[in-house]
Amino acid sequence: MNSHPMPEFGSLCLLLALMLAVYTLVIGGISLWASSSQKKGTPEYARSARLQETARRAGIASFLAVLAAAFALVWAAFTNDYSVSYILHHTNRALPSAYKFSALWSGQEGSLLLWTFLLAGYGFVLRVRHKVDVRLTAYASTILAGIQTFFLLLLNFAAPPFAIEPGPAASDGFGLNPLLQYPEMVMHPPMLYLGYVGFSVPFAFALGALMMRYPGEKWIAITRRWTMVTWMFLTCGIFLGAHWAYSVLGWGGYWGWDPVENASLMPWLTGTAFLHSVMMQEKRGMMKSWNVWLIFSTFLLTLLGTLLTRAGLVSSVHAFAQSSIGNWFVGFMAIVLAVCLFTYFRQRDHLRSENRFESVVSREASFLFNNMILLVACITVLVGTLFPVLSEYVQGTKTTMGAPYYNRVNIPIGLFLLMLTGVGPLLAWRSTSLRTIRRNFILPSVAFVVALLGLLVGGIHPWADPDSWLATTFSLLAFSLGAFVITAISSEFLRGANVVRTQTGRNLLASAGVLMRRNTRRYGGYLVHFGIVVMFIGIAGGAFNQSHEQEMGFGDSIKMGPYKLVCQSYTQDSNPNYDTDFAILNVYRGGRQVTVLAPEKRFYHASQTSSTVVALHSTALADLYVIFEGRNPDNDRPIIKVFLNPLIAWIWIGVLIVVMGTGFALVPSASARRKEVSATVSVPVGAEVSRV
């Protein structure tokens, strides 16, 4: 009798998925090559089309096979099947159900299975919607099958998630890493991977369009929503990770330029550049080569990020141990780069720009500057991230680039990007007249000067403390530029709403609604820019952080800013998963109690490791952030560390605004819907209608 039915079922599903992906890749490629030399309408072309249809259906079936394998691994976690090595090392019986589910991505093999599952899911949606453009989608489907084949080869031969432990099954597992036992870790990795993996789709469309010399810019319109949704997922993933680091790691910050944090930031930077740059190709037929290489680079950076995390090349709280799969990733990245270079040089004459820059003072120029700055930021982060690996290879010792390196370079870059978010919308395409510059820039410039002078008068003086001059200067300029950008966006919006009010006779609020519905992409973009400004305001508050650490017995107190913390008691508790040691602190402000905080120190039984649970009191002005660092071994008194972090809440509010703006930009505008309806009406009965 078979003693491991579910693990063997999962292994069989992965093998079947691999065979189906290979079929989609090989047969899809052959049919595309054959049909390229055949005349449409001939029997030979029809046979190639039928062959391509079998490849499409095999790709759909591969998703079902990977879905079944993922289900098998989750089932093994929930049924405590410790015969599976992965389940033994990443779960235990006392682990709560939500974290048993998240065990799917808590280890190397499971996270690769999650990547493969999401990639297969994206491929499933793409293949189901193949009538958007049958031939271009066939190219994209074949390219995605090549990517999926690589990951399925990893899962079947290099990092199998269903490997069986030798000998009799253990009675309990080793447990999940305590740092991952936090609600956001149920959401952060899937969100991040939805972003990482999602960039495979615009990459596949871009490479496919270049291979087939796709006419016009329709491939950009087809992939726009894919790219925006992917970018939104990656944004959510990055900031969920930042919030996790802030709430769990207990160091008072949210971003430490950790190599794996950087790995997620780099494709976000190039993806952001791509989203801006494709507007120039759509509007003016410019920067075609630039756009192709932006999306190629973004996809390669997602692979690099996975390599850094999964192969243990860098030291990080996120990274896994050293692994042999690094060689697999390096080889695959080399193949992808070679294919991209070969296709580009073979088809580069197809990417000639249709227009040239006419003025430095134009929206095209602002997009170009925006892209260049984003790429400089990406290269800076890439160099700093890979420097330890390169230094070890050259010198034999690892040299790490710390936060000061990143801050010195990226603070000016960030401020320049912040300025461009306000300048770009105020400039016209092709060229901007002097009259338009005066009209559009006077009010934002006044807002900048007023904010700058007000902050200086209010006591923000970078020269007062040489040790913190960089952070204080950043804050001063970020607040002032924030005023510039908000005023620029608001004035542009109100100007458009007034035009609509004049045309329709409606009130200003109703006119604003009409304006936004007319061009959801544009005004959704403005909302995203506004969210970015709000995030910068939250980040700028970091220059004024305070902290204090002391032992606290019964009745002892700490004064921190406007707050007074008084130790009411400290005690211990226990449950099957962990023991906990915590303090109970009454928090007063102005003599009135505002809350009670209970920071914890937990010790997990299964993994024999400890973790910190932060206690937070958050307001719009500042976060009171308290951690229980442990007990003094000499007198058993708890050691409490308190941070006061101004404006942190505005970072998370800004992210929500960015997500809302992206969602609004994804809604079809009224003009686009009218065009779609008129196109549908004008098409003869029985004809196929392509939908973007």
Backbone hydrogen bonds, N-H to C=O, Kabsch-Sander energy under -0.5 kcal/mol:
donor,donor_aa,acceptor,acceptor_aa,energy
8,E,4,H,-1.8
9,F,5,P,-2.1
10,G,6,M,-2.6
11,S,7,P,-2.4
12,L,8,E,-2.4
13,C,9,F,-2.3
14,L,10,G,-2.0
15,L,11,S,-2.1
16,L,12,L,-2.6
17,A,13,C,-2.7
18,L,14,L,-2.1
19,M,15,L,-2.1
20,L,16,L,-2.4
21,A,17,A,-2.5
22,V,18,L,-2.6
23,Y,19,M,-2.2
24,T,20,L,-2.5
25,L,21,A,-2.4
26,V,22,V,-3.1
27,I,23,Y,-2.3
28,G,23,Y,-0.8
28,G,24,T,-1.0
29,G,25,L,-2.0
30,I,26,V,-2.5
31,S,27,I,-2.6
32,L,28,G,-2.0
33,W,29,G,-2.4
34,A,30,I,-2.6
35,S,31,S,-2.5
36,S,32,L,-1.4
37,S,33,W,-0.6
37,S,34,A,-1.0
38,Q,35,S,-1.2
42,T,39,K,-1.8
46,A,42,T,-2.1
47,R,43,P,-2.2
48,S,44,E,-2.1
49,A,45,Y,-2.3
50,R,46,A,-2.3
51,L,47,R,-2.2
52,Q,48,S,-2.5
53,E,49,A,-1.9
54,T,50,R,-1.6
55,A,51,L,-1.6
56,R,52,Q,-2.2
57,R,53,E,-2.2
58,A,54,T,-2.0
59,G,55,A,-2.0
60,I,56,R,-1.8
61,A,57,R,-2.4
62,S,58,A,-1.9
63,F,59,G,-1.1
64,L,60,I,-1.3
65,A,61,A,-2.0
66,V,62,S,-2.3
67,L,63,F,-2.6
68,A,64,L,-2.0
69,A,65,A,-1.8
70,A,66,V,-2.6
71,F,67,L,-2.3
72,A,68,A,-2.1
73,L,69,A,-1.8
74,V,70,A,-2.2
75,W,71,F,-2.8
76,A,72,A,-2.0
77,A,73,L,-1.7
78,F,74,V,-2.4
79,T,75,W,-2.0
80,N,77,A,-1.0
81,D,76,A,-2.7
82,Y,80,N,-1.5
84,V,81,D,-1.5
85,S,83,S,-0.6
85,S,163,A,-2.7
88,L,84,V,-2.3
89,H,85,S,-2.0
90,H,86,Y,-0.9
91,T,87,I,-1.3
95,L,92,N,-1.3
99,Y,96,P,-0.6
100,K,96,P,-1.6
101,F,97,S,-2.1
102,S,98,A,-1.8
103,A,99,Y,-0.7
104,L,101,F,-1.8
105,W,102,S,-1.8
106,S,103,A,-0.9
107,G,103,A,-0.5
111,S,107,G,-2.5
112,L,108,Q,-2.0
113,L,109,E,-1.8
114,L,110,G,-2.4
115,W,111,S,-2.4
116,T,112,L,-2.4
117,F,113,L,-2.7
118,L,114,L,-2.7
119,L,115,W,-2.5
120,A,116,T,-2.6
121,G,117,F,-2.2
122,Y,118,L,-2.7
123,G,119,L,-2.5
124,F,120,A,-2.3
125,V,121,G,-2.1
126,L,122,Y,-2.5
127,R,123,G,-2.6
128,V,124,F,-2.2
129,R,125,V,-1.9
130,H,127,R,-1.0
132,V,129,R,-1.7
133,D,130,H,-1.0
137,T,133,D,-2.8
138,A,134,V,-1.6
139,Y,135,R,-1.8
140,A,136,L,-2.4
141,S,137,T,-3.0
142,T,138,A,-2.0
143,I,139,Y,-2.2
144,L,140,A,-2.6
145,A,141,S,-2.0
146,G,142,T,-1.5
147,I,143,I,-1.8
148,Q,144,L,-2.8
149,T,145,A,-2.3
150,F,146,G,-1.5
151,F,147,I,-1.8
152,L,148,Q,-2.4
153,L,149,T,-2.2
154,L,150,F,-2.0
155,L,151,F,-2.2
156,N,152,L,-2.0
157,F,153,L,-2.2
158,A,153,L,-0.7
158,A,154,L,-1.7
159,A,154,L,-3.6
163,A,160,P,-1.0
165,E,83,S,-3.3
170,A,82,Y,-0.6
174,F,88,L,-3.3
175,G,91,T,-2.2
180,L,177,N,-2.2
181,Q,178,P,-1.4
182,Y,180,L,-1.8
185,M,182,Y,-1.9
186,V,183,P,-1.8
187,M,184,E,-1.1
188,H,184,E,-3.8
191,M,187,M,-2.3
192,L,188,H,-2.7
193,Y,189,P,-2.8
194,L,190,P,-2.6
195,G,191,M,-1.6
196,Y,192,L,-2.9
197,V,193,Y,-3.2
198,G,194,L,-1.3
199,F,195,G,-1.3
199,F,196,Y,-0.6
200,S,197,V,-2.1
201,V,198,G,-1.6
203,F,199,F,-1.6
204,A,200,S,-2.5
205,F,201,V,-2.5
206,A,202,P,-2.7
207,L,203,F,-2.8
208,G,204,A,-2.5
209,A,205,F,-2.9
210,L,206,A,-2.0
211,M,207,L,-2.4
212,M,208,G,-2.2
213,R,210,L,-0.8
214,Y,209,A,-3.0
218,K,215,P,-0.6
220,I,217,E,-1.2
221,A,217,E,-1.2
222,I,218,K,-2.4
223,T,219,W,-1.8
224,R,220,I,-1.1
225,R,221,A,-0.5
227,T,223,T,-2.8
228,M,224,R,-2.6
229,V,225,R,-2.7
230,T,226,W,-2.4
231,W,227,T,-2.8
232,M,228,M,-2.3
233,F,229,V,-2.4
234,L,230,T,-2.5
235,T,231,W,-2.4
236,C,232,M,-2.5
237,G,233,F,-2.8
238,I,234,L,-2.6
239,F,235,T,-2.2
240,L,236,C,-2.4
241,G,237,G,-2.0
242,A,238,I,-1.9
243,H,239,F,-2.3
244,W,240,L,-2.3
245,A,241,G,-2.6
246,Y,242,A,-2.0
247,S,243,H,-2.4
248,V,244,W,-2.3
249,L,244,W,-0.6
249,L,245,A,-0.9
262,N,258,D,-2.8
263,A,259,P,-1.8
264,S,260,V,-1.2
264,S,261,E,-0.5
265,L,261,E,-1.6
266,M,262,N,-2.3
268,W,264,S,-0.8
269,L,265,L,-2.2
270,T,266,M,-2.0
271,G,267,P,-2.5
272,T,268,W,-2.3
273,A,269,L,-2.0
274,F,270,T,-2.3
275,L,271,G,-2.2
276,H,272,T,-1.6
277,S,273,A,-2.8
278,V,274,F,-2.4
279,M,276,H,-0.9
280,M,276,H,-0.6
280,M,277,S,-1.1
281,Q,277,S,-1.1
282,E,278,V,-2.5
283,K,279,M,-2.8
284,R,280,M,-2.6
285,G,280,M,-0.6
285,G,281,Q,-1.1
286,M,280,M,-1.2
289,S,351,L,-0.6
291,N,287,M,-2.2
292,V,288,K,-2.1
293,W,289,S,-2.3
294,L,290,W,-1.8
295,I,291,N,-2.1
296,F,292,V,-2.1
297,S,293,W,-2.5
298,T,294,L,-2.2
299,F,295,I,-2.0
300,L,296,F,-2.3
301,L,297,S,-2.5
302,T,298,T,-1.7
303,L,299,F,-1.8
304,L,300,L,-2.3
305,G,301,L,-2.6
306,T,302,T,-1.9
307,L,303,L,-2.5
308,L,304,L,-2.8
309,T,305,G,-2.0
310,R,306,T,-3.0
311,A,307,L,-2.2
313,L,308,L,-0.5
314,V,308,L,-0.8
316,S,314,V,-0.6
320,F,309,T,-2.4
323,S,311,A,-1.5
326,G,323,S,-0.9
327,N,324,S,-1.1
328,W,324,S,-0.6
329,F,325,I,-2.1
330,V,326,G,-2.5
331,G,327,N,-2.3
332,F,328,W,-2.5
333,M,329,F,-2.9
334,A,330,V,-2.0
335,I,331,G,-2.0
336,V,332,F,-2.7
337,L,333,M,-2.6
338,A,334,A,-2.3
339,V,335,I,-2.5
340,C,336,V,-2.5
341,L,337,L,-2.7
342,F,338,A,-2.6
343,T,339,V,-2.6
344,Y,340,C,-2.5
345,F,341,L,-2.7
346,R,342,F,-1.8
347,Q,343,T,-2.0
348,R,344,Y,-0.9
350,H,347,Q,-2.3
351,L,348,R,-1.6
352,R,349,D,-0.8
354,E,285,G,-2.8
362,S,360,V,-1.4
363,R,428,A,-2.4
366,S,362,S,-1.9
367,F,363,R,-2.3
368,L,364,E,-2.2
369,F,365,A,-2.8
370,N,366,S,-2.4
371,N,367,F,-2.5
372,M,368,L,-2.6
373,I,369,F,-2.5
374,L,370,N,-2.3
375,L,371,N,-2.4
376,V,372,M,-2.3
377,A,373,I,-2.5
378,C,374,L,-2.2
379,I,375,L,-2.8
380,T,376,V,-2.4
381,V,377,A,-2.3
382,L,378,C,-2.6
383,V,379,I,-2.8
384,G,380,T,-2.2
385,T,381,V,-2.3
386,L,382,L,-2.5
387,F,383,V,-1.4
390,L,386,L,-2.7
391,S,387,F,-3.2
392,E,388,P,-1.9
393,Y,389,V,-1.8
394,V,390,L,-2.4
395,Q,391,S,-3.2
396,G,391,S,-0.8
396,G,392,E,-1.0
397,T,391,S,-0.7
400,T,398,K,-0.5
401,M,384,G,-0.6
402,G,400,T,-0.7
405,Y,402,G,-0.9
406,Y,402,G,-1.2
407,N,403,A,-2.8
408,R,404,P,-2.4
409,V,405,Y,-1.5
410,N,406,Y,-3.1
411,I,407,N,-2.1
413,I,409,V,-1.1
414,G,410,N,-3.0
415,L,411,I,-2.2
416,F,412,P,-2.2
417,L,413,I,-2.4
418,L,414,G,-2.3
419,M,415,L,-2.1
420,L,416,F,-2.1
421,T,417,L,-1.6
422,G,418,L,-0.7
422,G,419,M,-1.2
423,V,419,M,-2.0
424,G,420,L,-2.5
426,L,423,V,-1.4
427,L,423,V,-0.6
427,L,424,G,-1.7
431,S,429,W,-2.5
432,T,361,V,-1.7
433,S,431,S,-0.5
437,I,433,S,-2.1
438,R,434,L,-2.3
439,R,435,R,-2.4
440,N,436,T,-2.7
441,F,437,I,-2.3
442,I,438,R,-1.4
445,S,441,F,-2.2
446,V,442,I,-2.3
447,A,443,L,-2.2
448,F,444,P,-2.1
449,V,445,S,-2.4
450,V,446,V,-2.8
451,A,447,A,-2.3
452,L,448,F,-2.6
453,L,449,V,-2.7
454,G,450,V,-2.5
455,L,451,A,-2.3
456,L,452,L,-2.1
457,V,453,L,-2.6
458,G,454,G,-1.9
459,G,455,L,-0.5
459,G,456,L,-1.0
460,I,455,L,-2.4
461,H,459,G,-1.1
464,A,461,H,-1.8
465,D,462,P,-0.7
468,S,465,D,-1.3
469,W,466,P,-0.7
472,T,468,S,-2.5
473,T,469,W,-2.6
474,F,470,L,-2.4
475,S,471,A,-2.2
476,L,472,T,-2.6
477,L,473,T,-2.6
478,A,474,F,-3.0
479,F,475,S,-2.6
480,S,476,L,-1.7
481,L,477,L,-3.2
482,G,478,A,-2.3
483,A,479,F,-1.7
484,F,480,S,-1.8
485,V,481,L,-3.0
486,I,482,G,-2.6
487,T,483,A,-2.0
488,A,484,F,-2.3
489,I,485,V,-3.0
490,S,486,I,-2.6
491,S,487,T,-2.7
492,E,488,A,-2.1
493,F,489,I,-2.3
494,L,490,S,-2.9
495,R,491,S,-2.3
496,G,492,E,-1.9
497,A,493,F,-2.4
498,N,494,L,-2.3
499,V,495,R,-1.6
500,V,496,G,-2.0
501,R,497,A,-2.4
502,T,498,N,-2.2
503,Q,499,V,-2.0
504,T,500,V,-2.7
505,G,501,R,-2.5
511,S,507,N,-2.5
512,A,508,L,-2.2
513,G,509,L,-1.8
514,V,510,A,-2.1
515,L,511,S,-2.6
516,M,512,A,-2.3
517,R,513,G,-2.0
518,R,514,V,-1.8
519,N,515,L,-1.2
520,T,517,R,-0.5
523,Y,519,N,-2.2
524,G,520,T,-2.3
525,G,521,R,-1.6
526,Y,522,R,-1.8
527,L,523,Y,-1.9
528,V,524,G,-2.0
529,H,525,G,-2.5
530,F,526,Y,-2.4
531,G,527,L,-2.3
532,I,528,V,-2.2
533,V,529,H,-2.0
534,V,530,F,-2.1
535,M,531,G,-2.3
536,F,532,I,-2.3
537,I,533,V,-2.1
538,G,534,V,-1.9
539,I,535,M,-2.5
540,A,536,F,-2.7
541,G,537,I,-1.0
542,G,539,I,-1.9
543,A,540,A,-1.5
544,F,541,G,-2.0
545,N,542,G,-1.3
546,Q,644,L,-2.0
548,H,642,V,-2.3
550,Q,640,I,-2.4
552,M,638,P,-2.5
555,G,567,C,-2.8
556,D,553,G,-1.9
558,I,565,L,-2.2
560,M,558,I,-0.5
560,M,563,Y,-2.7
563,Y,560,M,-2.3
564,K,588,Y,-2.2
565,L,558,I,-3.0
566,V,564,K,-0.5
566,V,586,N,-2.8
567,C,556,D,-2.9
568,Q,566,V,-0.7
568,Q,584,I,-2.7
569,S,584,I,-1.4
571,T,582,F,-2.6
573,D,580,T,-2.4
575,N,578,Y,-2.0
579,D,603,F,-2.7
580,T,573,D,-3.1
581,D,601,K,-2.5
582,F,571,T,-2.5
583,A,599,P,-1.7
584,I,569,S,-3.5
585,L,583,A,-0.6
585,L,597,L,-3.2
586,N,566,V,-2.8
587,V,595,T,-2.7
588,Y,564,K,-2.8
588,Y,586,N,-0.5
589,R,592,R,-3.0
590,G,562,P,-0.7
592,R,589,R,-1.5
594,V,587,V,-2.8
595,T,587,V,-1.3
597,L,585,L,-2.7
600,E,613,V,-2.2
601,K,581,D,-2.2
602,R,611,S,-2.8
603,F,579,D,-3.0
604,Y,609,T,-3.2
605,H,577,N,-1.5
608,Q,604,Y,-1.3
609,T,604,Y,-0.7
611,S,602,R,-2.0
613,V,600,E,-2.3
614,V,247,S,-1.1
614,V,612,T,-0.6
615,A,626,V,-2.7
617,H,624,L,-2.3
619,T,622,A,-1.8
623,D,645,N,-2.3
624,L,617,H,-3.0
625,Y,623,D,-0.7
625,Y,643,F,-2.7
626,V,615,A,-2.8
626,V,624,L,-0.5
627,I,641,K,-2.5
629,E,627,I,-0.8
629,E,639,I,-2.4
630,G,639,I,-0.6
632,N,637,R,-2.8
636,D,632,N,-2.9
639,I,630,G,-3.1
640,I,550,Q,-2.7
640,I,638,P,-0.6
641,K,627,I,-2.2
642,V,548,H,-3.3
643,F,625,Y,-3.0
644,L,546,Q,-2.6
645,N,623,D,-2.5
645,N,643,F,-0.5
647,L,621,L,-2.4
648,I,645,N,-0.9
650,W,647,L,-1.4
651,I,648,I,-2.0
652,W,648,I,-0.9
653,I,649,A,-2.0
654,G,650,W,-2.2
655,V,651,I,-1.9
656,L,652,W,-1.9
657,I,653,I,-2.1
658,V,654,G,-2.4
659,V,655,V,-2.5
660,M,656,L,-2.5
661,G,657,I,-2.7
662,T,658,V,-2.5
663,G,659,V,-2.5
664,F,660,M,-2.5
665,A,661,G,-2.3
666,L,662,T,-1.2
667,V,663,G,-0.6
667,V,664,F,-1.1
670,A,517,R,-3.2
671,S,518,R,-0.6
673,R,669,S,-2.3
674,R,670,A,-2.1
675,K,671,S,-2.1
676,E,672,A,-2.2
677,V,673,R,-2.4
678,S,674,R,-2.6
679,A,675,K,-2.4
680,T,676,E,-2.1
681,V,677,V,-2.3
682,S,678,S,-2.0
683,V,679,A,-1.0
687,A,684,P,-1.9
690,S,688,E,-0.5
